[in-house]
Amino acid sequence: MGDHADGEEASLLPLVGRFDAAGELTELIGHLAISNPLRAALNREPRALMLFKGPDAYISPSHAGRRDWGPTWNYAQARVWAEITFDPDLTGPSLDLLADRLEHFREHPWHPAELGARYDHLARHIIGFRARVTRVTAKFKLGQDERPETLHHILDSHSDPALLDWMRRFNPGRLP
């Protein structure tokens, strides 16, 4: 995301989505290191294209159970365009939101406050931001175009549980 004077600038960042009542993505909340070159690029031009990748994997003719079938790659992807606003007051809440989202399923969820005195020192080196979503496009190639018997064979023979879960979700009514 972002544009850098020498070309494109990008970083892998954890983001948490916020949605409206209709379930549409409206914003993403995150944080990054103040020293990250992406921050300077986004200060100059506060628009970003963010790429999200879901599960993806090679699908062999042996997965399909058909020697006359061409291999393919199944995947899920989304592109999100957004306007970025840095907000120091969002730094703490963005850390809490991310920790809550990633730790909630654990028996003893961790919380940033457990850093104690280190929290303030570490937090001075990052800044929270809000990415107001302006456009979203997505593409899901998850077996929707396969014949039912081929789809069933792939689901029975492939070993990637995340991909198989998404394939089942994107093929409602086609599975027993």
DOPA-534558 format. One record per residue (C-alpha): residue number from 1; residue in one letter; x, y, z. Coordinates in nm, 3 decimals. Layout:
N
+-----+--------+---------+---------+---------+
: num : residu :      xx :      yy :      zz :
+-----+--------+---------+---------+---------+
: NUM :      a :       X :       Y :       Z :
...
+-----+--------+---------+---------+---------+
# end
This chain:
176
+-----+--------+---------+---------+---------+
: num : residu :      xx :      yy :      zz :
+-----+--------+---------+---------+---------+
:   1 :      m :   0.000 :   0.000 :   0.000 :
:   2 :      g :   0.112 :   0.354 :  -0.069 :
:   3 :      d :   0.339 :   0.524 :  -0.322 :
:   4 :      h :   0.708 :   0.595 :  -0.254 :
:   5 :      a :   0.921 :   0.852 :  -0.436 :
:   6 :      d :   1.143 :   0.570 :  -0.569 :
:   7 :      g :   0.845 :   0.354 :  -0.670 :
:   8 :      e :   0.590 :   0.152 :  -0.481 :
:   9 :      e :   0.618 :   0.104 :  -0.107 :
:  10 :      a :   0.453 :  -0.191 :   0.065 :
:  11 :      s :   0.444 :  -0.375 :   0.398 :
:  12 :      l :   0.273 :  -0.679 :   0.538 :
:  13 :      l :   0.050 :  -0.552 :   0.818 :
:  14 :      p :  -0.216 :  -0.707 :   1.038 :
:  15 :      l :  -0.547 :  -0.523 :   0.996 :
:  16 :      v :  -0.888 :  -0.560 :   1.157 :
:  17 :      g :  -1.198 :  -0.495 :   0.949 :
:  18 :      r :  -1.502 :  -0.299 :   1.060 :
:  19 :      f :  -1.834 :  -0.354 :   0.889 :
:  20 :      d :  -2.163 :  -0.164 :   0.859 :
:  21 :      a :  -2.509 :  -0.304 :   0.942 :
:  22 :      a :  -2.535 :  -0.454 :   0.592 :
:  23 :      g :  -2.207 :  -0.643 :   0.638 :
:  24 :      e :  -2.007 :  -0.420 :   0.402 :
:  25 :      l :  -1.643 :  -0.350 :   0.488 :
:  26 :      t :  -1.618 :   0.019 :   0.579 :
:  27 :      e :  -1.275 :   0.054 :   0.735 :
:  28 :      l :  -0.964 :  -0.128 :   0.845 :
:  29 :      i :  -0.783 :  -0.051 :   1.169 :
:  30 :      g :  -0.411 :  -0.114 :   1.208 :
:  31 :      h :  -0.078 :   0.019 :   1.322 :
:  32 :      l :   0.275 :   0.029 :   1.188 :
:  33 :      a :   0.622 :   0.131 :   1.297 :
:  34 :      i :   0.680 :   0.503 :   1.278 :
:  35 :      s :   1.013 :   0.426 :   1.107 :
:  36 :      n :   0.842 :   0.216 :   0.838 :
:  37 :      p :   0.898 :   0.387 :   0.497 :
:  38 :      l :   0.533 :   0.317 :   0.421 :
:  39 :      r :   0.431 :   0.574 :   0.681 :
:  40 :      a :   0.622 :   0.851 :   0.501 :
:  41 :      a :   0.477 :   0.742 :   0.167 :
:  42 :      l :   0.123 :   0.745 :   0.307 :
:  43 :      n :   0.178 :   1.085 :   0.466 :
:  44 :      r :   0.263 :   1.217 :   0.118 :
:  45 :      e :  -0.021 :   1.033 :  -0.055 :
:  46 :      p :  -0.278 :   0.891 :   0.191 :
:  47 :      r :  -0.438 :   0.645 :  -0.049 :
:  48 :      a :  -0.360 :   0.275 :  -0.056 :
:  49 :      l :  -0.437 :  -0.043 :  -0.240 :
:  50 :      m :  -0.434 :  -0.336 :   0.002 :
:  51 :      l :  -0.412 :  -0.696 :  -0.111 :
:  52 :      f :  -0.558 :  -0.982 :   0.090 :
:  53 :      k :  -0.490 :  -1.346 :   0.016 :
:  54 :      g :  -0.702 :  -1.633 :   0.134 :
:  55 :      p :  -0.610 :  -1.997 :   0.099 :
:  56 :      d :  -0.460 :  -2.108 :  -0.230 :
:  57 :      a :  -0.324 :  -2.435 :  -0.363 :
:  58 :      y :  -0.241 :  -2.638 :  -0.669 :
:  59 :      i :  -0.516 :  -2.876 :  -0.782 :
:  60 :      s :  -0.373 :  -3.173 :  -0.969 :
:  61 :      p :  -0.565 :  -3.396 :  -1.209 :
:  62 :      s :  -0.514 :  -3.667 :  -0.945 :
:  63 :      h :  -0.710 :  -3.451 :  -0.697 :
:  64 :      a :  -0.988 :  -3.427 :  -0.953 :
:  65 :      g :  -0.976 :  -3.800 :  -1.022 :
:  66 :      r :  -0.951 :  -3.731 :  -1.394 :
:  67 :      r :  -0.644 :  -3.779 :  -1.613 :
:  68 :      d :  -0.816 :  -3.576 :  -1.891 :
:  69 :      w :  -0.852 :  -3.271 :  -1.664 :
:  70 :      g :  -0.608 :  -2.979 :  -1.668 :
:  71 :      p :  -0.435 :  -2.883 :  -1.344 :
:  72 :      t :  -0.532 :  -2.551 :  -1.191 :
:  73 :      w :  -0.474 :  -2.321 :  -0.897 :
:  74 :      n :  -0.762 :  -2.244 :  -0.660 :
:  75 :      y :  -0.750 :  -1.922 :  -0.460 :
:  76 :      a :  -0.930 :  -1.643 :  -0.279 :
:  77 :      q :  -0.817 :  -1.283 :  -0.310 :
:  78 :      a :  -0.946 :  -0.935 :  -0.238 :
:  79 :      r :  -0.825 :  -0.587 :  -0.329 :
:  80 :      v :  -0.926 :  -0.298 :  -0.105 :
:  81 :      w :  -0.870 :   0.068 :  -0.189 :
:  82 :      a :  -0.873 :   0.305 :   0.105 :
:  83 :      e :  -0.790 :   0.650 :   0.234 :
:  84 :      i :  -0.545 :   0.636 :   0.524 :
:  85 :      t :  -0.553 :   0.856 :   0.834 :
:  86 :      f :  -0.280 :   0.823 :   1.096 :
:  87 :      d :  -0.400 :   0.891 :   1.448 :
:  88 :      p :  -0.174 :   0.865 :   1.755 :
:  89 :      d :  -0.489 :   0.838 :   1.970 :
:  90 :      l :  -0.578 :   0.521 :   1.779 :
:  91 :      t :  -0.247 :   0.347 :   1.859 :
:  92 :      g :  -0.354 :   0.195 :   2.193 :
:  93 :      p :  -0.704 :   0.098 :   2.074 :
:  94 :      s :  -0.558 :  -0.058 :   1.756 :
:  95 :      l :  -0.322 :  -0.272 :   1.964 :
:  96 :      d :  -0.606 :  -0.378 :   2.194 :
:  97 :      l :  -0.835 :  -0.455 :   1.899 :
:  98 :      l :  -0.571 :  -0.666 :   1.723 :
:  99 :      a :  -0.476 :  -0.855 :   2.039 :
: 100 :      d :  -0.842 :  -0.921 :   2.121 :
: 101 :      r :  -0.907 :  -1.047 :   1.767 :
: 102 :      l :  -0.605 :  -1.279 :   1.763 :
: 103 :      e :  -0.609 :  -1.395 :   2.126 :
: 104 :      h :  -0.980 :  -1.434 :   2.204 :
: 105 :      f :  -0.988 :  -1.807 :   2.129 :
: 106 :      r :  -0.701 :  -1.894 :   2.363 :
: 107 :      e :  -0.766 :  -2.038 :   2.706 :
: 108 :      h :  -0.571 :  -1.750 :   2.865 :
: 109 :      p :  -0.580 :  -1.461 :   2.614 :
: 110 :      w :  -0.286 :  -1.224 :   2.624 :
: 111 :      h :  -0.346 :  -0.847 :   2.646 :
: 112 :      p :  -0.102 :  -0.563 :   2.567 :
: 113 :      a :  -0.129 :  -0.432 :   2.924 :
: 114 :      e :   0.069 :  -0.740 :   3.029 :
: 115 :      l :   0.378 :  -0.571 :   2.884 :
: 116 :      g :   0.377 :  -0.352 :   3.193 :
: 117 :      a :   0.633 :  -0.072 :   3.181 :
: 118 :      r :   0.756 :  -0.188 :   2.838 :
: 119 :      y :   0.418 :  -0.098 :   2.682 :
: 120 :      d :   0.479 :   0.278 :   2.679 :
: 121 :      h :   0.831 :   0.237 :   2.541 :
: 122 :      l :   0.717 :   0.007 :   2.261 :
: 123 :      a :   0.404 :   0.209 :   2.182 :
: 124 :      r :   0.612 :   0.524 :   2.120 :
: 125 :      h :   0.758 :   0.352 :   1.813 :
: 126 :      i :   0.429 :   0.277 :   1.638 :
: 127 :      i :   0.125 :   0.471 :   1.522 :
: 128 :      g :  -0.232 :   0.364 :   1.472 :
: 129 :      f :  -0.424 :   0.430 :   1.155 :
: 130 :      r :  -0.768 :   0.403 :   1.004 :
: 131 :      a :  -0.815 :   0.301 :   0.642 :
: 132 :      r :  -1.153 :   0.422 :   0.515 :
: 133 :      v :  -1.255 :   0.179 :   0.243 :
: 134 :      t :  -1.345 :   0.338 :  -0.090 :
: 135 :      r :  -1.366 :   0.027 :  -0.311 :
: 136 :      v :  -1.340 :  -0.352 :  -0.285 :
: 137 :      t :  -1.299 :  -0.617 :  -0.553 :
: 138 :      a :  -1.259 :  -0.986 :  -0.491 :
: 139 :      k :  -1.210 :  -1.304 :  -0.689 :
: 140 :      f :  -1.274 :  -1.654 :  -0.567 :
: 141 :      k :  -1.170 :  -1.951 :  -0.781 :
: 142 :      l :  -1.278 :  -2.232 :  -0.555 :
: 143 :      g :  -1.426 :  -2.501 :  -0.774 :
: 144 :      q :  -1.753 :  -2.322 :  -0.856 :
: 145 :      d :  -1.714 :  -2.412 :  -1.224 :
: 146 :      e :  -1.632 :  -2.779 :  -1.170 :
: 147 :      r :  -1.872 :  -3.063 :  -1.244 :
: 148 :      p :  -2.021 :  -3.192 :  -0.916 :
: 149 :      e :  -1.837 :  -3.526 :  -0.933 :
: 150 :      t :  -1.504 :  -3.349 :  -0.994 :
: 151 :      l :  -1.568 :  -3.107 :  -0.708 :
: 152 :      h :  -1.649 :  -3.397 :  -0.474 :
: 153 :      h :  -1.333 :  -3.581 :  -0.577 :
: 154 :      i :  -1.118 :  -3.272 :  -0.508 :
: 155 :      l :  -1.283 :  -3.225 :  -0.168 :
: 156 :      d :  -1.222 :  -3.591 :  -0.082 :
: 157 :      s :  -0.858 :  -3.601 :  -0.195 :
: 158 :      h :  -0.696 :  -3.262 :  -0.131 :
: 159 :      s :  -0.503 :  -3.215 :   0.193 :
: 160 :      d :  -0.533 :  -2.838 :   0.255 :
: 161 :      p :  -0.806 :  -2.795 :   0.521 :
: 162 :      a :  -0.834 :  -2.415 :   0.481 :
: 163 :      l :  -0.877 :  -2.441 :   0.105 :
: 164 :      l :  -1.131 :  -2.721 :   0.143 :
: 165 :      d :  -1.329 :  -2.517 :   0.396 :
: 166 :      w :  -1.347 :  -2.222 :   0.157 :
: 167 :      m :  -1.437 :  -2.450 :  -0.135 :
: 168 :      r :  -1.729 :  -2.588 :   0.066 :
: 169 :      r :  -1.845 :  -2.236 :   0.160 :
: 170 :      f :  -1.834 :  -2.120 :  -0.203 :
: 171 :      n :  -2.024 :  -2.418 :  -0.336 :
: 172 :      p :  -2.349 :  -2.417 :  -0.137 :
: 173 :      g :  -2.618 :  -2.644 :  -0.271 :
: 174 :      r :  -2.366 :  -2.849 :  -0.468 :
: 175 :      l :  -2.256 :  -3.064 :  -0.177 :
: 176 :      p :  -2.440 :  -3.330 :   0.022 :
+-----+--------+---------+---------+---------+
# end
